Amino acid sequence: MSIAEIVFLCVYFGVLAVLSTYGSHRYRMAYLYYRHKFQLPTPKGELTEWPRVTVQLPIFNEMYVVQRLVDAVCHVDYPRDRFEVQVLDDSTDETCSLARAVVEKWKEQGVDIVYIHRTNRKGFKAGALENGLHLAKGEYVAVFDADFVPGPDFLKRTVPFFVDDKVGMVQVRWGHLNREFSLLTQAQSILLDGHFIIEHTARNRSGCFFNFNGTAGVWRRATIIDAGGWQHDTLTEDLDLSYRAQLKGWQFTFLPDIISPAEVPVDMNAFKGQQHRWAKGSIQTARKLLPTILKSDLPRHVKREAWFHLSNNIAYPLMVLLAVMMPLSMVVRFQHGMYQTLFLDLPVFLAATASVSFFYIATVRELGLGWWDRVKYLPFLMSLGIGLSINQSRAVIEALLHQESEFARTPKTGSEGNKVQKVQKAYKGRRTWVPYVELAFAAYFAGAIWYAFDHDIYASMPYLVLFMFGYAYVGLTSLFDFNRRRQVSETVAGQAQPTA
C-alpha cells in the first residue's frame, strides 16, 4: 500500500471519528433527558395580577395563513385591557390587504390590535420585531410566526412563570398541523419532536443553555433590552438573542406539555431552504458568541454543551467528505486484500448512526406511539439526513466565508392534516445547482453499489444503499417540486393575461 493510500485511509478514519463524536452526543442528550425527565417546571409563586402582554406577529407574504394566525391570536383568553396584538407586516403582495382587513375586523370587536407595515425590510424578521418592540405597550412579548395556531390558554399557562424575576423567556413545544400529509412531513415532525422533547428538556433541566425557537414563546421585555435587543447579523436572530440573554444571567424555561400547533413545509425545496437558514445561522452565531462563551466563567458542562449545540452543523461538510471517500476506501482496501478491514468501519458507523436511531426511538416512545411507529421511519430519517448534507454543507461554508444572504422565508400553504388547501399562487424559490450535485452523488453511489455487488463486498452494501437513496430522494424531489411550482406560477400568470 502506497503512502498516499495510507494517508487517505487515515483521513477517512479521522473523519469517521469526528462524526462519531458528534453522533454520540445524542446519547448524552438522551441520558440527560431521562435523568431529568420528572423535574417538571412549576411557577415559583402566584401572580397578583395579570401583566400587560404584547403579541407580535412578524409576517412576510403569508396570504394563505395570515387570517388564520390573527384569528387564533385574537381568540386567546387574556384580560383585554392588558392584551395587545401587533401585526408586523413586511409583505409585498396581497397579504397586505388581507392583513389590514382582519386587523380592522378584530379592532371593531374591541381587540387592541395594530397593523404595522414596513417597506424596506431592514433586518428582516429581527428588524420587524425590534421596530415593533419600540412601539409595544407590554412588559412581556409573545411571538408567533405566520403558520402557528396558538391555543386560547397559551398566555395564561406561560405568563405565570415570570413571577420568578430571574426568568427571561418561556418556550413551548411545537405541534404539527400537517404531520400526516406525506412521508416528508412525518420525518420533519419526528425531527422537530426530537429537538423539543429530548434536546430542549435535557438542556434546560440540566442547567445548560437552550434557545428560543423564534416563535411560540414569551419574552420578558427587559430581558431583550438587557441582552442588546434583536440583532440581524445572523440568520438565526432567535438563537443569537437566546445565548446573549443567558450569558447575561437570565434563566429560560421550557414547557413541553404546552403545544402550539404549526405547519411544517410540504415540499422539499421549502424544507431545504428552512434547514439552510437554520444551519447557516447557527454557524454564524457560533462564530459570534462561542469565543465569549468559552472565555466566560460558566461551568464546564455548560460550555461543552454550547459547543456541541452551536457547532453541530459542522458535521455536514464532514459527511459530504465521508461520502466522497467511502467508496474509494472500499476499493483501496479490497484491492490490497484487506477485505476484512471493512468491518473496522462498523463500530464508528454505529457510533455515528445508531445514536440517531436510539435518539428518535426515544422521541417517538415519549410521544406514546407503538413499537412499529417507533422504527418504521428510521431508515428514511437517516437517508434524509444524508441527502441534506450537500445543502447544509453549502450553508456552513457560506457562514464560515462570511457570505451574506437574505432571510429566506419558508413558504406556507395553510395545510392541515393530510390535505393542502388549493392555492392560486405559488411562492416560488430560486433554482439552484444543489439538486444536480445530489443526483451526481446518487449516481456515484449507484456505481459503488454495482462494484461492491460485483466483487462480493456485501459488508459495505447497507451503507452504500443508504447514501444512494438519500441523495437520490432529496435531489429528485427538489427538481420535481420546483418544476411543479413553476408550472403553477406560469399557469397563474397565463390566466392573468388580458384576453383579446
C-alpha positions in Angstrom: 0.0 0.0 0.0 1.4 3.4 -1.0 2.0 6.3 1.3 -0.8 8.2 -0.4 -3.3 5.3 0.2 -2.2 5.2 3.9 -2.8 8.9 4.3 -6.1 8.6 2.5 -7.3 5.9 4.9 -6.0 7.9 7.9 -8.0 10.9 6.8 -11.1 8.7 6.2 -11.0 7.2 9.7 -10.3 10.7 11.1 -13.5 12.0 9.5 -15.4 9.0 10.9 -14.0 9.7 14.3 -15.2 13.3 14.4 -18.6 12.3 13.0 -19.0 9.6 15.6 -18.2 12.2 18.3 -21.0 14.4 17.2 -23.3 11.4 16.7 -22.5 10.1 20.2 -23.5 13.4 21.6 -27.1 12.3 21.0 -26.6 9.6 23.6 -25.7 12.2 26.2 -28.9 14.2 25.3 -31.0 11.1 25.8 -29.2 10.4 29.1 -29.8 13.9 30.4 -33.4 13.8 29.3 -34.2 10.6 31.2 -32.2 11.8 34.2 -34.2 15.0 34.5 -37.4 13.9 32.9 -39.5 14.2 36.0 -38.2 17.5 37.2 -41.3 19.3 36.0 -41.1 23.1 35.9 -43.7 25.0 38.1 -44.2 28.7 38.7 -42.3 29.9 41.8 -45.3 31.8 43.1 -48.6 33.3 42.2 -49.4 36.4 40.2 -51.2 39.1 42.0 -52.5 40.5 38.7 -52.1 39.7 35.0 -49.3 41.8 33.5 -49.6 43.6 30.1 -48.6 41.4 27.2 -47.9 42.3 23.6 -48.2 39.6 21.0 -46.0 40.2 17.9 -46.8 38.5 14.6 -44.0 39.1 12.1 -45.2 38.2 8.6 -43.9 38.5 5.0 -46.0 37.4 2.0 -48.2 35.0 4.0 -51.5 35.3 2.1 -52.6 31.7 2.9 -52.2 31.8 6.6 -52.4 35.4 7.9 -56.1 35.3 8.6 -55.9 32.0 10.5 -53.0 33.4 12.6 -54.6 36.6 13.6 -58.0 34.9 14.3 -56.3 32.4 16.6 -54.3 35.0 18.5 -57.3 37.3 19.0 -59.2 34.3 20.5 -56.5 34.0 23.2 -58.1 34.1 26.6 -56.5 37.1 28.4 -57.7 40.3 30.1 -58.5 42.6 27.1 -57.2 45.7 28.9 -53.8 44.0 29.3 -53.6 42.5 25.8 -52.1 44.0 22.6 -51.5 42.5 19.2 -49.0 43.8 16.7 -49.2 42.6 13.1 -45.7 43.3 11.8 -46.2 43.1 8.1 -43.3 43.4 5.6 -45.3 41.9 2.7 -45.2 43.0 -0.9 -48.2 41.1 -2.2 -51.9 40.6 -1.4 -51.1 39.7 2.2 -51.1 43.4 3.0 -54.8 43.9 2.2 -55.8 40.6 3.8 -53.9 41.5 7.0 -55.4 45.0 7.1 -58.9 43.6 6.7 -58.6 41.0 9.5 -57.0 43.6 11.8 -59.9 46.0 11.2 -62.3 43.2 11.9 -60.9 42.5 15.3 -60.3 46.1 16.1 -64.1 46.7 15.7 -64.7 43.8 18.2 -62.6 45.7 20.8 -59.2 44.0 20.5 -56.2 46.3 20.9 -54.6 45.3 17.6 -52.4 47.4 15.4 -51.1 46.9 11.8 -47.5 48.0 11.2 -46.2 47.9 7.7 -42.6 48.3 6.6 -41.4 48.7 3.1 -37.6 48.4 3.4 -37.4 45.1 5.3 -34.2 46.2 7.1 -33.1 43.4 9.4 -35.8 41.2 8.0 -37.6 39.4 10.9 -35.3 40.7 13.6 -35.8 44.2 12.2 -39.5 43.9 12.3 -39.5 42.6 15.9 -37.2 45.4 17.0 -39.3 48.0 15.3 -42.4 46.6 16.9 -40.7 46.5 20.3 -40.2 50.3 20.3 -44.0 50.7 19.9 -45.1 47.8 22.2 -47.1 48.5 25.3 -46.5 45.2 27.1 -43.8 44.4 29.6 -43.9 40.8 28.2 -43.8 40.0 24.5 -45.1 36.8 22.8 -44.0 36.0 19.3 -45.8 33.8 16.7 -44.7 33.0 13.1 -47.4 33.1 10.4 -48.1 29.3 10.3 -48.8 28.9 14.0 -52.2 28.5 15.7 -51.8 29.2 19.4 -54.5 27.8 21.8 -56.7 30.1 23.8 -54.9 29.2 27.1 -51.4 29.9 25.8 -50.8 33.1 27.8 -52.5 32.0 31.0 -50.3 28.9 31.1 -47.0 30.6 30.3 -47.1 34.1 31.9 -47.3 32.8 35.5 -43.7 31.5 35.2 -42.5 35.1 35.0 -43.4 35.6 38.7 -39.7 34.5 39.1 -37.7 37.6 38.4 -34.9 35.6 37.0 -36.9 34.1 34.2 -36.4 35.9 30.9 -38.1 33.6 28.4 -40.6 30.8 28.3 -40.7 28.5 25.3 -43.4 25.9 24.5 -43.3 22.8 22.2 -44.3 23.0 18.6 -47.1 20.8 17.3 -47.6 19.8 13.7 -50.8 20.6 11.9 -49.9 18.6 8.8 -47.9 15.7 10.2 -49.9 13.1 8.2 -49.6 14.8 4.9 -46.6 12.9 3.5 -43.5 10.9 4.4 -41.5 14.1 4.3 -43.8 15.9 6.8 -43.8 12.8 9.0 -40.0 12.9 9.0 -39.9 16.6 9.8 -42.3 16.2 12.6 -40.2 13.5 14.2 -37.0 15.6 13.8 -38.7 18.6 15.5 -40.1 16.4 18.2 -36.6 15.1 19.0 -35.3 18.6 19.2 -38.0 19.8 21.5 -38.8 16.8 23.6 -35.3 15.4 24.1 -32.8 18.2 23.5 -34.7 21.2 24.9 -35.8 19.2 28.0 -32.3 17.8 28.5 -30.5 21.2 28.1 -33.0 23.2 30.2 -33.3 20.9 33.1 -29.6 20.1 33.3 -28.8 23.8 33.7 -27.4 24.2 30.2 -28.3 26.9 27.7 -31.1 26.3 25.3 -32.8 28.6 22.8 -36.0 30.4 21.9 -37.1 28.9 18.6 -38.3 32.2 17.0 -41.9 31.6 17.7 -44.4 30.1 20.3 -42.6 31.7 23.2 -42.9 34.7 25.6 -40.1 37.1 26.4 -39.7 39.5 29.3 -39.2 42.8 27.6 -36.4 43.8 30.0 -34.5 40.6 29.0 -34.5 41.5 25.3 -33.3 45.1 26.1 -30.6 43.9 28.6 -29.2 41.4 26.1 -28.8 44.0 23.4 -32.1 43.7 21.6 -32.9 41.9 18.3 -29.8 41.9 16.1 -29.7 40.9 12.4 -26.1 40.0 11.8 -27.0 36.3 11.8 -29.9 34.4 10.1 -31.0 32.9 13.5 -31.8 36.0 15.5 -33.6 33.9 18.0 -30.6 31.7 18.7 -28.3 34.7 18.9 -30.5 36.6 21.4 -31.1 33.5 23.5 -27.4 33.0 24.1 -26.7 36.6 24.7 -29.6 36.7 27.3 -28.4 33.6 29.1 -24.8 35.0 29.1 -26.3 38.0 31.0 -27.6 35.6 33.6 -31.2 35.3 32.6 -32.9 31.9 33.0 -35.2 30.2 30.4 -38.0 27.8 31.0 -39.2 25.1 28.5 -42.7 23.8 28.9 -43.1 20.6 26.8 -46.6 19.9 27.9 -47.9 23.1 26.2 -48.1 22.6 22.5 -48.6 25.3 19.9 -49.5 23.7 16.5 -47.8 24.9 13.3 -47.4 23.9 9.7 -44.2 22.1 8.5 -43.1 22.6 4.9 -44.9 20.3 2.4 -42.3 20.4 -0.4 -38.6 19.6 -0.4 -37.3 23.0 -1.6 -39.2 24.8 1.2 -37.7 22.3 3.7 -34.2 22.7 2.4 -34.5 26.5 2.4 -35.5 26.4 6.1 -32.8 24.0 7.0 -30.2 26.0 5.1 -31.2 29.2 7.0 -31.0 27.4 10.4 -27.7 25.8 9.6 -26.1 28.9 8.3 -27.5 31.0 11.2 -26.2 28.6 13.8 -22.7 28.7 12.5 -22.9 32.5 12.3 -24.0 32.5 15.9 -21.2 30.1 16.9 -18.6 32.4 15.3 -20.1 35.4 17.0 -20.6 34.0 20.5 -18.6 30.8 21.1 -15.4 32.7 21.9 -17.2 34.7 24.6 -18.8 31.6 26.0 -15.6 29.7 26.1 -13.8 32.6 27.9 -16.5 33.1 30.4 -16.7 31.6 33.9 -19.6 29.4 33.1 -19.4 25.8 34.3 -17.6 23.4 32.1 -20.6 21.3 31.2 -22.5 24.4 30.1 -19.6 25.4 27.8 -19.3 21.9 26.4 -23.0 21.7 25.6 -22.9 25.2 24.0 -20.0 24.0 21.8 -21.9 20.9 20.6 -25.2 22.9 20.2 -23.8 25.8 18.1 -21.2 23.9 16.1 -23.2 20.7 15.3 -23.8 21.6 11.7 -20.0 21.3 11.0 -20.8 17.6 10.8 -22.4 18.2 7.3 -19.3 19.1 5.3 -17.6 16.2 7.0 -20.4 13.9 5.9 -20.0 15.1 2.3 -16.3 14.4 2.6 -17.1 10.9 4.0 -19.5 10.3 1.1 -16.7 11.0 -1.4 -14.2 8.8 0.4 -16.3 5.9 1.4 -16.5 4.1 -1.9 -12.8 4.9 -2.6 -11.9 3.4 0.8 -13.7 0.3 0.0 -11.9 -0.1 -3.4 -8.5 0.6 -1.9 -8.8 -1.9 0.9 -10.3 -4.6 -1.4 -7.6 -4.2 -4.0 -5.0 -4.8 -1.3 -6.6 -7.9 0.1 -7.8 -6.0 3.1 -11.5 -7.1 2.8 -11.7 -7.9 6.5 -10.8 -4.3 7.5 -14.1 -3.2 6.1 -15.6 -4.4 9.4 -13.4 -1.8 11.2 -15.8 0.8 10.0 -18.7 -0.8 11.8 -18.1 0.5 15.4 -17.5 4.0 14.2 -20.5 3.9 11.9 -22.6 2.6 14.8 -21.5 5.5 17.0 -22.5 7.9 14.3 -25.7 6.3 13.0 -27.0 4.0 15.7 -27.2 7.1 18.0 -29.6 8.6 15.5 -31.8 5.5 15.8 -31.7 5.5 19.6 -32.4 9.2 19.8 -35.5 9.1 17.6 -36.8 5.8 19.0 -36.7 7.6 22.4 -38.5 10.6 20.9 -41.3 8.5 19.4 -41.6 6.5 22.6 -42.2 9.7 24.6 -45.0 10.6 22.1 -46.7 7.4 23.3 -46.6 5.6 19.9 -46.3 1.8 19.4 -43.2 -0.2 18.5 -43.8 -0.2 14.8 -44.4 3.6 14.8 -41.0 3.9 16.6 -38.9 2.2 14.0 -40.6 2.4 10.6 -39.4 5.9 9.8 -35.8 5.4 11.0 -34.2 4.3 7.6 -35.9 7.2 5.9 -34.7 9.7 8.7 -31.1 8.6 8.3 -31.3 8.8 4.5 -32.9 12.2 4.6 -30.1 13.5 6.9 -27.5 12.2 4.4 -29.4 13.6 1.5 -29.5 17.1 3.1 -25.7 17.1 3.7 -24.8 19.0 0.5 -27.5 21.6 1.1 -26.3 22.0 4.7 -22.7 22.0 3.8 -23.3 24.9 1.5 -24.9 26.8 4.4 -21.9 26.1 6.7 -19.3 27.1 4.1 -21.2 30.3 3.4 -21.3 31.1 7.1 -17.6 30.4 7.5 -16.7 32.5 4.5 -18.8 35.4 5.7 -21.1 35.3 2.7 -24.2 37.3 3.5 -27.7 36.3 2.3 -31.3 37.4 2.7 -33.6 35.9 5.3 -35.4 33.4 3.1 -38.9 32.8 4.4 -40.4 29.3 4.4 -43.5 29.2 2.1 -46.7 28.3 3.8 -49.9 26.9 2.2 -52.3 26.7 5.1 -52.1 22.9 5.1 -53.6 20.8 7.9 -54.0 17.1 8.4 -53.3 15.2 5.1 -54.7 18.0 2.9 -53.2 21.2 1.4 -55.6 23.9 0.5 -55.8 24.7 -3.1 -53.5 27.7 -3.9 -53.8 30.0 -6.8 -50.3 31.4 -6.4 -47.1 29.7 -5.6 -44.3 31.4 -3.7 -41.5 30.1 -5.9 -38.0 29.7 -4.7 -34.8 30.1 -6.7 -33.5 27.2 -8.7 -30.0 26.2 -7.5 -27.3 23.8 -8.6 -27.6 21.7 -5.4 -30.1 19.1 -6.7 -27.9 18.2 -9.6 -24.9 17.7 -7.3 -27.2 15.5 -5.1 -28.1 13.4 -8.1 -24.5 13.1 -9.1 -23.7 11.8 -5.7 -26.6 9.3 -6.0 -25.1 8.1 -9.4 -21.7 7.8 -7.7 -23.1 5.6 -5.0 -25.0 3.5 -7.6 -21.7 2.8 -9.2 -20.2 1.9 -5.8 -23.1 -0.5 -5.2 -22.5 -2.2 -8.5 -18.8 -2.6 -7.7 -19.5 -4.0 -4.3 -22.0 -6.4 -5.6 -19.7 -7.5 -8.5 -16.8 -8.1 -6.1 -19.0 -9.7 -3.3 -18.2 -6.9 -0.9 -21.5 -7.3 0.9 -20.4 -5.7 4.2 -20.4 -2.2 2.6 -23.8 -2.6 0.8 -26.2 -1.3 3.6 -24.3 2.0 4.0 -23.9 2.5 0.2 -27.6 1.9 -0.3 -28.5 4.3 2.5 -26.3 7.1 0.9 -27.6 6.5 -2.6 -31.2 6.6 -1.6 -30.8 9.7 0.5 -29.1 11.7 -2.3 -31.5 10.4 -5.0 -34.6 11.1 -3.0 -33.6 14.7 -2.0 -32.3 15.6 -5.5 -35.2 14.2 -7.4 -37.8 15.6 -5.1 -36.2 19.0 -5.2 -36.4 19.1 -9.0 -40.0 17.7 -9.1 -41.2 20.3 -6.5 -39.5 23.2 -8.3 -41.0 22.2 -11.7 -44.4 21.8 -10.1 -44.3 25.3 -8.5 -43.0 26.8 -11.8 -46.0 25.3 -13.7 -48.4 26.7 -11.1 -46.8 30.1 -11.4 -46.9 30.0 -15.2 -50.5 28.9 -15.2 -51.5 31.7 -12.9 -49.5 34.2 -15.0 -51.2 33.0 -18.1 -54.7 33.3 -16.5 -53.8 36.9 -15.6 -53.1 37.9 -19.2 -55.8 40.0 -20.8 -57.9 38.3 -23.4 -58.4 39.7 -26.9 
